[in-house]
Amino acid sequence: MSGRLDALNLELVPASRVLAAGAEWALAAGARLAVSVADERTRVLDDLEGETLDHHHGPVLIGPMSPRNAAALRTHLPWLRPCAWGTRTSAGLGDRLGLATPGHVRAVRAVGGGIAPVFAQQSIREMTRTGRTPGQVMDDATWGMFAEGWRDGTGADADHLKATEDIDACLAAGFTLYTIDPGEHVDGGADAADLLTLRAALANLPWAALEDAEAGLRGRYLGRAVEVEHLKLVFDEATLLRAAVKYGRAVAHVARMARHLLRAAGRRPVELEVSVDETETPTTPAEHYWVASELRRLGVAWVSLAPRFVGRFEKGVDYIGDLAALERDLAAHAAVARQLGPYKLSLHSGSDKFSVYPIAAQQTRGLVHLKTAGTSYLEALRTVAVADPPLFRAVYAFARERYESDRASYHVSAQLTRAPGAGEPADAELPALVEQFDSREILHVTFGSVLKATAADGRPRFKDALFDLLQSRPEAYAENLRRHFVRHLQPFVSVGR
């Protein structure tokens, strides 16, 4: 593309250049936005901040990569504004550092389409640990898409929300997918409870919030045998009560959150995901059927649901468990989702589950959402391990110190005794620590401590050095991400079209 900006001798990022809204837009060297307007009556520049130059071709603004300018990009370049993907095959590409979107874009392009991407995605827990705000998460994804010239749309996932104030903060930033996490309201003890205990617990459910009474619950389900494709789900008293006691408070919480979201969003396009994956015990197909039926009865609409599948979906490593049992479980949950929706099954802690992807793609028939996050941080550390072995070694040593504390809120099984010490590998062997099971999980779950650690003088111990290195080697990081995420996305492409 040639345009008015060429006359200014700016070092422009070629992929970013675009003509839209009566202006020419591009990123320039030095992390600057350049916008040229031929007709001074065009009011685009009013939404931007920076220095406006008078040029014989028309006014040109040179501005920073600021929140205001990111918002202007989303206003005037509508493909950068998050949309609601509905039931399209999709993938969430979480970014803990705010630098991964260019690599994510390249991976989505490399697989040739068929995947609806969600480039802005971060949980409230991760935002707290990384010191980021919903607005920063949104803006970082916006600048990354703009730099790569991505014009095929994106979603934005406010992940693992637990409180209405989290919804409000993410609405203000423009997120469109709201993942409600009612895990704190799930009664995992119901699985092992006897019938007398379940009957007593049933009386304590929040019936007003569930807009029901116990008699209504029994009338709807007790004694029913429900056919769902190849399944026959029988709701005897134990099965019904266990589902209600285990998930009743969670259903009430999701309904409250969903109603708040719709009231607060007004006419803005939003969609809902329900997540019960971060619990100790699996969700049975009958429990899935009960949860979905009750949510629908309460008027809740959603596009995806994350059950707790059998086996272990640990952070940053492949599936642990019997793949044949998982395939049967996925087939059952997918059948429920088709019959009561259709809606997508969402694979949480979905990073690096390479043995699962072909099974999930086949059994869901494309009604699936893949959710990844920490694996992009690990690819950043891989980049660091190659470029700056002493920095990587220091981060890894610190991660080992923090692991026993930081693992508390994650489902991981890595052991320090099985991971090499920080001083053991040679420099050339350091990238292998990103692959080894135990060291990989240790690095994965300690990201918040690494990014927040300070030296004796109060300055960041690692964060600035990590960002400086990654920003000085953007192509190396983007290529590592592209290669890694092609492996994640490719199994879903054929069913996503």
N, C-alpha and C positions, 0 to 999 in steps of 0.2 A: 504494500500500500504506500502510495506517495500522497502527501497532503501538506497543509500549511505548517505543521509542526516541523517538517524537514528543513524549513528555512531558518530555524533557530539553532541548528547544529547541536541539538540535544542528543544524548545517547539514550535512545528509546529501546524498550523491550519489545521486539517485533510482534510477538504473539498477542500483546495487550492492545494493540492499536485497533480502533474501531470508530466508525462514523455512526453517530446516533444522536437523536434529540437536537439536531441542528448544530452539532459540535463534533470535533475530533478529539478523541480521548486516548491517552497512553500513559504507561509508566515510564519514568525517566530515571537515569542513574542517580544515585544518592537518595533512593527511597522517596521520590517525588512524583506527584501527579501532574501531568501536563494536559491542559484542555484549551483548545483553540476554537473560537467562535467567529464565523465569517460575518454574521449579521448581528450588530450590536443590540437589535431589538430582542434577540433571543435571551431569555432570562436565566439560562442555565447557570451562569457564573454567580448569580445571586445566592445559590444554594451552597457554594463552595467557599473555602477559605484559603488564602495564600496571597502571593504577589501578582497583581495584574499588570501585564506589560502591554504598552501600546505598540502594535506592529502594523506595518502597512497592509498585511493580509487580514488584519482584524485583531481584537484583543485576545491575549493569551494569559491564562492563569497558570502559575507554577505553585503548587501547594504541597503540604505534607500528607503522609499517609495517616490521616487523623480520623477520629470517629465521625466528625462532621462530613468529611469528604467521602468516607466509606458509605455513610447514609445517602449521600448524593448519588453515588454510583448505583445503589439499589433503587433509588427513585427514577433515575434517567436511563438506566440499562436494566430493563425489567427481568432479563434472564438471570441476573444476580440476586434477585429478590426471591427468598424461599417460597416454595409452593407446597401444596399438599399432594403427595403422590398417590394416595388411595391404596388400592390393592396391587399396584405394579410391583414386580420383583425388584427389591431394593437392597441397598447396603449402606449402613452407617459407618463412616470413616472418621472415627474420633481422633482428635489431635491435642495431646496434652501440652504441647509447646507452642502451638500456633504457627508452626513453620511447615507443616506436612501437606497442606492442600495442593501445592504444585505436583508433588509426587502422586497423590491420590488421583488428581485429574488425569495424569498420564497413564495410570493403571486402567482407569475406566475407559479411556480412549483406546488403549492397547487391546482390550478384549472385544472391541468392535460394537459396543452398544448392547442393549438388552437389559442393562442394570440402571435403575433409577438411583442416583447417588444422593447421599445426605452428607454434605461436606462439613457443615457446622453441627457438631454433636459433642456434648460433654455433660456428664452428670454433675449434679450439685456437689456431690462428695468430691469429685475431681476438681471442680472449680475452687472449692475451699482449699484443697491441698496444693494447688498450683498458684493460688493467689490471683485467679482470673475472675472476671465478671462475665455474665451472659453477653453483654455488649462487646467485650473483647473477643470472645469466642466467635461471635457473628462477624465482627470486622476482620479478624484474621482470615477466616474462610473467604470473605468477600475479596480481600486483596489477593489471596492465592488464586482464586478463580479468574480474576481480572488479569493477573500476570500471565496466566496460561491461555487466555482467550477462550475460556469455557463459556459456551452460550446455549447449552442444552438443559438448563434448569438444575435446581437443587432443592432438597428439603433441608430442614434444620430441626434437630432433635434436642429438646430439653429433657435430659435423660434422668431416670430414677428420682423423680420428684416425690417428696413426702409431705409437703406443706403448701397451703394456698399462697403464702408469700413467695415461695419459689416460682409458682405459676406466674404471679404478677410480674416478677423481675424478668422472667423469660419472655413474657408477652411484650413488655416494653422494648425488648431487644429485637423482636420480630420473628421469634421461633414459630414453627408451624406444627411440629409433632411433639406431643406432650406424653412422655412415658411415666405413668403413675406406678409407683412402687409401694404396695401396701404390705411389704414383707413383715413389718413390725406388728401387723395385725393378724398374721397367720398363726394359728395355734398348732405348732408342730407336734405337741403331745397327743393330739387326737389320734394319730396313727396307731399308737400302742394302747389307747384307752379301751377299757371294757364297756359293755353296753350300759351298765348302771352309771358309770362316770360320764358317758356321752349324754345320757338323758339329763343328768344334773347340769351339765355344761350348756345344754341346749336352752335351758330356761334362762340363762344369763346373757343370751345374745341380744344385741340392740335392735329389738323388733320394731321400734318406732322408726329407726333409720332405714330398716329394711322394708318399711311400709307393709307390714304383714304381721301375722300371728303364727304361733307354732302350728295351730290346726290347719292353716292355709298351706304351710310347708308340707305337712304330711299328706294333705289332700292332693297336692300337685304331683307328688313323686312316689309316695310309699306304695310298694307293690307293683310299680310299673316296670315293664321290660321294654326298653327303648332300642329300636333298631337304627343303627348309624352305619350305613354301608355294610361292611363286613362284620361289624361289631354288634353284640347284643348286650346292652348295659342294664343290669338288673338292680333296681333300687330297693333292696331289702332294708330293714330298719337300721342295721349297722352301717351299711354303705351310705344311706341318706344322712344319718346323724353325724357320721364321721366327716362327710363333705361339708355339712352346715357348720359344725363346730370348728373345723379346721379353717374354713374360708369365709364364714359369715361376717365377721368383723371386717375382713379385707374387702368384701363386696360392698359393705356399707361405706367404707372409707373411699373406695374408688368412685362410688356414686356421688358422694359429697364433693370430691375433687373435680369430677367431670362437670357437675352443675356449676361450680365456681368458674371453671374454665370457660364454659359457654357464656355465662353472664358477663365475665370480664372481657372476653374477646369480641363480643358484639357481632359485627358483620365480617370480621377478619377471618380468613380461612384457617381453621385449625383442625387437627385430627388427634386421636387418642390411641395410645398403646397401653395395654395392661400387662404388668410384669409381676409374676409370682415366682420367679426363678431363683432368687437368692434366699432359699429356704433349705432346711436340712433334708427333708424327705420329698420324694417325687410326687408329682401331681398325677393321679390316676386318670384314665379317660373318663370315668364316671364323675370324678371331681371337676374335671375340665367342663364336662357337659353341664354340671350343676352351676358352676360359676358363670358360664356364658349365658345359661338360661335365666339366672337371677339378674344378671346385669341387664339383659335385654328386657326383662319384666320391669325393671326400674327405669327404663328409658335411656340407658346408656348406649351410645354408639361408639364403636372402636374399629380400627383398621388392622390391628395386630395384637397378638397376645403371646406372652412368653411363659409357657409352663415350666415347671421344674422337671426336666427329663430324667430318665434313669441314667445311672452311671455318673461320671464326674466331668463337668465342664470347668476345669481349672483355668486360671489366668495364664495366657501366653503359651500354652502347650496343647498338644493334641488330646483328643478324647481319651479318657481312661475308663475302660469298662468293656462289656461284651457288645460288639457292634451289631450282632444279629438281634440282641435284645433291644438295642437302641432303634434299629430299623423297625421292629414291631411297634415300639412305643411311638415313633414318629408317624408311622402309618395310622395308628389309632387317633392321635391328636390331630393329624391333618384331616381325617375323616370328620371329626367333630367340628373343626373349623370350617369345612366346606358346608356342612349341613346347617350349622347355626349362624353362618355368616352370609357369603363367604368372607373370611378375613385371613390375614397372613399369620403363620407361626413365626415368632421372632426368636432367633438364636442368640441369646446373650452369652457373654464371655465367649463370643464366636471367633475370636482371633485364633488362628493357627490350628483350627480343627479340620485339618486337611482330609482325614479319613471320613469325616462326617458329611462334607459338602455334597458329594455325588448322591449319597443316600437322601439327604434333606431335599435336594433339588428334585429328585425323582418322586419321593413320597408326597411332597407338597404340591407338585405340578406347577411350580412357580409362585404359589401363594406363600412367599417366604421373605423375611427380612433378616439380613445378616448384620450383626452389630459387633464392631471392633473398636478398640481404643488403644490399650497399652502397647500393642505390637508396633505402632508407629514410633513410640518412645524408644522401644528396643532397637528399631532400625536407626534411630538417631545415635544411640550408644554404639551400634555397630560402626557407624561412620566415624565416631570419635575414636574407637579402638584402633582403627586403621591410621587415622590422621594424627592422633596425639596419644600414644600409649600411656605416658605418665598420668595424663588427666583421666583417662579411662580407669587406670589402675586405682587412682585415688577415689573415684566414684564407687568402684566396686568394693573397695575396702570399707568405705563408709556404709554402703548398702548392707554388707554383712553385719556391721554393728547394729543397724537399725531393724534388721529383718524380724527378729522375734517379737518386737513391739508392733511393727507395721503390718504384720500378717494377720492381726486379730480380726480385721473387717473383711478378709478375703477367704475364699475357699481355695487354699493351696496346700500342698503337701511336701514342698521342698524342705530338705534338711541341710543345715550348715555343715554337718559332718560329711555329707556326700559331695559338697561343692569345693572346688579347688580354692586354696587360700590366695589372697591377692598377690602375694609375692612369688607364687609357684610358676605360673606359665611364663614362657618367654614372650617378648613383645609380639612376635609373629603369631603366637597362639592365642592372644587375647580375644580376637573376634570369635573364637570357638566358645568362649564363655557365654556369648549371646545365644548359643545353640544348646549347650548342655542343660539338661532338665532343671537341676537344682539352682544353678547360678542364674538361669534365665528367669525363674520365678522370683528369686531374691532381688534381681534388678527390677523386675516388673512392679512389685508391690511397694517398693521403697521410693518411688519417684517423688512423692510429696516431700519426704524428708530431705532428699537430695536437693530439690529446688528451693527449699526454705532454709537450708543450713546456712549459718553465718560464721564468719571467722571472728577472732578476738576483737577486731576493730569494728565489728558490726556489719561489714560488707558481705555480700553473698560469697559463700565458700566455693560453690560450683556453678551456680546458675549463669553468671555473666560469662564465664569461660566457655560453658557449653554453647550458649547462644552465639558468642563471637565465632566459635569454630564452625558451627552449622551455617551461620550466615555468610561465612567466608568460603564455604564449599557447598553452595546450594545445589549444584548439579550432582555431586556425589550423593547427597542425601536424597534428592528426588529420584535418582536412578535406583538406589537401594529400595525405596518405597515402591516404585513402579514394578520392579521385579517381584517383590514380596507380595504385592496385592494382586497382581495378575494371577498368582496361584490361588488366592482367595476367591476371586470373582469368576474365573473361567468356568468352573463347574455349574454356575447358575445361568450362564449366558443363553444356552439353547432353550431353556424353559422360560426365560424371561422375555422372549420375543413374541 
